[in-house]
Amino acid sequence: QRPFQVYRRDLNTNVETLVFEELDILYWVGIYKSKDQRYLFVESASSEASEILSLDLLGDDDNDDDSAAELICIATRRPNVLYSVEHFKNTWWMISNADNSANFQLWTSPVGGHDWTRVLDPETEQPLLDGIAIEDLSIFARHAVVQGREDGIPRLWVLTVGGDDDGYSNVLDW
């Protein structure tokens, strides 16, 4: 009664191969693509912890056989730590409650790295959107949209990313 396996099917031979299996019955498995379509994410999560693995869909241009492609863990499962991830210009953008935070916070990490860094306000050098109840993050070509709540009111924040004018703009009400 829970999704717990991910299979790969070769459309030429119709052969299925098990790619990932979550044996812990407290965890469910889901898959999604990054907005830029570069990565496939396999998420194993419960209500208290999550772990996400990535698969580079573009892979090695020199290698036409993508059957050897491997899932790479972005951050291993830790008790009471939930996170979600998106890809933008060789960087993982994450929202997470890491560091025992009551609210989700914005983090980045280089693809292939495991060092998470809080996203800082370029003007104050303080954590960006600190104290805001962040619920979702979407990354686009030049902007990131953060969905959350401030004082219980649903809001959107638009971050300018990927250019010389990195920063963020004020709150947009729903």
C-alpha positions in Angstrom: 0.0 0.0 0.0 3.0 2.3 -0.5 5.3 3.2 -3.5 8.7 1.6 -2.6 10.4 0.7 -5.9 11.7 2.4 -9.0 12.2 0.5 -12.2 13.9 1.4 -15.5 12.5 0.0 -18.7 14.5 -0.3 -21.9 12.0 0.6 -24.6 13.9 -1.3 -27.2 13.9 -4.6 -25.4 11.1 -4.1 -22.9 13.3 -5.3 -20.1 12.7 -3.9 -16.7 15.5 -3.4 -14.2 15.1 -2.5 -10.5 16.9 0.8 -9.9 15.9 1.6 -6.3 14.0 -0.1 -3.5 13.1 1.3 -0.1 12.8 -1.5 2.4 11.8 0.5 5.4 8.0 0.5 5.5 7.9 4.0 7.1 9.2 5.5 3.9 7.5 6.1 0.5 9.2 6.6 -2.8 8.5 9.2 -5.4 10.2 10.5 -8.5 10.3 13.9 -10.2 12.5 15.8 -12.7 14.3 19.1 -12.2 12.7 22.0 -13.9 15.6 22.2 -16.3 14.9 18.5 -17.2 18.6 17.6 -16.5 18.1 15.4 -13.4 15.7 12.8 -12.3 15.2 12.7 -8.5 14.3 9.7 -6.5 12.9 10.7 -3.1 12.5 8.4 -0.2 10.7 10.1 2.6 8.6 9.7 5.7 6.9 12.5 7.7 10.1 13.0 9.7 13.1 12.4 7.3 13.9 12.3 3.7 16.7 11.3 1.3 17.0 12.3 -2.4 19.1 10.6 -5.0 19.8 12.1 -8.4 20.3 10.7 -11.9 21.9 12.9 -14.5 19.7 12.5 -17.6 22.1 14.1 -19.9 24.9 11.8 -18.7 28.2 11.4 -20.4 28.0 12.6 -24.1 30.8 10.1 -25.0 28.8 7.2 -23.7 25.6 6.2 -25.6 24.9 3.4 -23.1 22.9 5.1 -20.3 22.1 1.7 -18.6 25.2 2.2 -16.4 24.0 5.5 -15.1 23.9 5.5 -11.3 21.8 7.3 -8.7 23.9 9.6 -6.6 22.7 10.5 -3.1 22.4 14.3 -2.5 22.3 14.1 1.3 21.9 11.0 3.3 18.9 10.5 5.5 19.2 12.1 9.0 16.7 11.9 11.8 14.1 14.7 11.8 15.6 16.4 8.7 13.4 16.9 5.7 14.5 18.5 2.4 13.6 18.9 -1.2 15.9 19.8 -4.0 16.0 21.6 -7.4 18.9 22.1 -9.9 20.2 25.4 -11.2 23.5 25.9 -13.0 25.5 23.1 -11.4 24.0 23.9 -7.9 21.5 22.1 -5.8 19.0 24.6 -4.3 17.2 23.1 -1.3 14.6 23.9 1.3 15.2 22.0 4.5 14.6 22.1 8.3 18.3 21.1 8.9 20.0 22.6 11.9 16.9 21.9 14.1 15.1 24.8 12.5 11.4 25.1 13.2 10.9 26.4 9.6 12.3 25.3 6.3 15.2 27.5 5.1 17.0 28.0 1.8 20.2 26.2 1.2 22.6 25.6 -1.7 25.3 23.0 -2.4 27.4 22.4 -5.5 26.3 19.4 -7.5 28.4 16.5 -6.3 29.2 18.2 -3.0 27.8 17.7 0.4 28.5 21.0 2.0 25.2 22.9 2.4 25.3 26.7 2.7 22.5 28.9 3.8 21.4 31.4 1.2 22.2 34.9 2.5 20.7 38.3 1.8 23.4 40.1 -0.3 22.7 43.4 1.5 22.7 42.2 5.1 24.7 39.0 4.9 22.0 37.4 7.1 20.1 34.2 6.2 17.6 35.1 3.5 13.9 34.8 4.5 14.9 33.8 8.0 11.9 33.2 10.2 9.6 32.7 7.3 7.6 29.4 7.0 8.9 28.3 3.5 6.8 25.6 1.8 8.0 25.3 -1.7 10.8 26.4 -4.1 10.7 26.7 -7.9 13.8 27.7 -10.0 13.5 29.3 -13.4 16.0 30.7 -15.9 16.6 34.0 -14.0 14.4 33.7 -10.9 13.6 31.5 -8.0 10.1 31.7 -6.5 9.7 30.8 -2.9 6.3 30.0 -1.6 5.6 30.3 2.1 3.8 32.1 4.9 4.6 35.2 6.9 2.5 35.8 10.0 0.2 33.0 8.7 -0.5 34.8 5.4 0.4 32.9 2.2 3.1 34.8 0.2 5.5 34.5 -2.7 9.1 35.8 -2.8 10.9 36.3 -6.1 14.7 35.9 -6.0 16.7 37.1 -9.0 19.4 34.4 -9.7 21.9 33.7 -12.4 22.8 37.2 -13.3 24.8 40.2 -12.2 21.8 41.5 -10.2 21.4 38.5 -7.8 19.2 39.4 -4.9 15.6 39.3 -4.0 12.5 41.4 -4.4 9.8 42.1 -1.9 6.8 40.0 -1.0 4.1 39.4 -3.6 0.7 38.7 -2.0 -1.4 35.8 -3.3 
